Amino acid sequence: MVVARAARAHAALAGRTSVGPGDIGAVAVMALRHRCARAPFDDEEAIAARIAAAVERAGCTG
């Protein structure tokens, strides 16, 4: 739900009335970072990279 709301806001700020895959990709890392299972020594960049890779596999890049 957070990703959907953030993607809508991202699209609206860009002046669009519909959400595209690029909007989802743009907000996914910010919205999902806290949801990742973390290894004890994972840093924020490693977590962001895992989310970005999943977003790319899902085809949500702009």
LODOZA-528286 format. One record per residue: residue number from 1; residue in one letter; chain; x, y, z of N, C-alpha, C in turn. Coordinates in steps of 0.2 Angstrom, whole numbers. Layout:
ZANU   num   residuo   cadena      nx      ny      nz     cax     cay     caz      cx      cy      cz
ZANU   NUM         A        A       X       Y       Z       X       Y       Z       X       Y       Z
...
//
This chain:
ZANU   num   residuo   cadena      nx      ny      nz     cax     cay     caz      cx      cy      cz
ZANU     1         M        A       4      -6       0       0       0       0       4       6       0
ZANU     2         V        A      10       6       4      14      12       4      17      13      -3
ZANU     3         V        A      19       8      -6      22       8     -13      17      12     -18
ZANU     4         A        A      11       9     -17       6      12     -22       5      19     -21
ZANU     5         R        A       4      21     -14       3      28     -13       9      33     -15
ZANU     6         A        A      15      30     -14      21      34     -15      22      34     -23
ZANU     7         A        A      20      29     -27      20      29     -34      15      34     -37
ZANU     8         R        A       9      34     -34       4      39     -36       7      46     -35
ZANU     9         A        A      10      48     -29      12      54     -28      18      56     -32
ZANU    10         H        A      22      51     -34      28      52     -38      25      54     -45
ZANU    11         A        A      20      51     -48      17      52     -54      14      59     -54
ZANU    12         A        A      10      61     -49       7      67     -48      12      73     -48
ZANU    13         L        A      18      72     -45      23      77     -44      26      78     -51
ZANU    14         A        A      26      73     -55      28      74     -62      23      76     -67
ZANU    15         G        A      17      78     -65      12      81     -69       8      75     -72
ZANU    16         R        A       8      69     -70       4      64     -74      -2      62     -70
ZANU    17         T        A      -7      59     -73     -13      57     -69     -13      49     -69
ZANU    18         S        A      -8      46     -72      -8      38     -71      -1      36     -69
ZANU    19         V        A       0      31     -65       6      28     -63       9      23     -68
ZANU    20         G        A      15      23     -69      18      19     -73      24      15     -70
ZANU    21         P        A      26      10     -73      32       6     -70      37      10     -67
ZANU    22         G        A      39      15     -70      45      19     -68      43      23     -62
ZANU    23         D        A      37      24     -60      35      27     -54      36      22     -48
ZANU    24         I        A      34      16     -50      35      11     -44      42      10     -43
ZANU    25         G        A      46       9     -48      53       8     -48      57      14     -44
ZANU    26         A        A      54      20     -45      57      26     -42      56      26     -34
ZANU    27         V        A      51      24     -32      49      24     -25      50      17     -21
ZANU    28         A        A      52      12     -24      52       6     -21      57       5     -16
ZANU    29         V        A      63       7     -17      69       7     -12      67      11      -6
ZANU    30         M        A      64      17      -7      63      21      -1      57      18       3
ZANU    31         A        A      52      15       0      46      12       3      47       5       6
ZANU    32         L        A      52       1       3      53      -6       5      59      -7       9
ZANU    33         R        A      63      -2      10      70      -4      13      69      -7      20
ZANU    34         H        A      64      -4      24      63      -7      31      61     -14      31
ZANU    35         R        A      58     -16      26      55     -23      25      60     -29      24
ZANU    36         C        A      66     -27      22      71     -32      20      73     -36      26
ZANU    37         A        A      74     -42      25      77     -46      30      85     -44      30
ZANU    38         R        A      88     -43      35      95     -41      35      99     -46      39
ZANU    39         A        A     105     -46      36     110     -50      39     114     -45      44
ZANU    40         P        A     117     -48      49     120     -44      54     124     -38      52
ZANU    41         F        A     128     -39      46     132     -33      44     130     -30      37
ZANU    42         D        A     124     -31      35     122     -28      29     122     -20      30
ZANU    43         D        A     124     -17      25     124     -10      25     118      -7      21
ZANU    44         E        A     116      -1      21     111       2      18     111       1      10
ZANU    45         E        A     117       1       8     118       1       0     117      -6      -2
ZANU    46         A        A     119     -11       2     117     -18       0     110     -20       0
ZANU    47         I        A     106     -17       5      99     -18       5      96     -14      -1
ZANU    48         A        A      98      -8      -2      95      -5      -8      97      -8     -15
ZANU    49         A        A     102     -11     -15     104     -15     -21     100     -21     -22
ZANU    50         R        A      98     -24     -17      94     -30     -17      87     -28     -19
ZANU    51         I        A      84     -23     -17      78     -20     -19      78     -18     -26
ZANU    52         A        A      83     -14     -28      83     -12     -35      84     -18     -40
ZANU    53         A        A      87     -23     -38      88     -29     -42      81     -32     -43
ZANU    54         A        A      77     -33     -38      70     -36     -38      66     -31     -42
ZANU    55         V        A      66     -25     -41      62     -20     -45      64     -21     -53
ZANU    56         E        A      70     -22     -54      72     -23     -61      69     -29     -64
ZANU    57         R        A      70     -35     -60      67     -41     -62      60     -41     -64
ZANU    58         A        A      56     -37     -60      49     -36     -60      47     -32     -66
ZANU    59         G        A      52     -28     -69      51     -24     -75      48     -17     -73
ZANU    60         C        A      49     -15     -67      47      -9     -65      52      -3     -65
ZANU    61         T        A      56      -3     -71      61       2     -72      58       7     -77
ZANU    62         G        A      60      13     -76      57      18     -81      62      20     -86
//
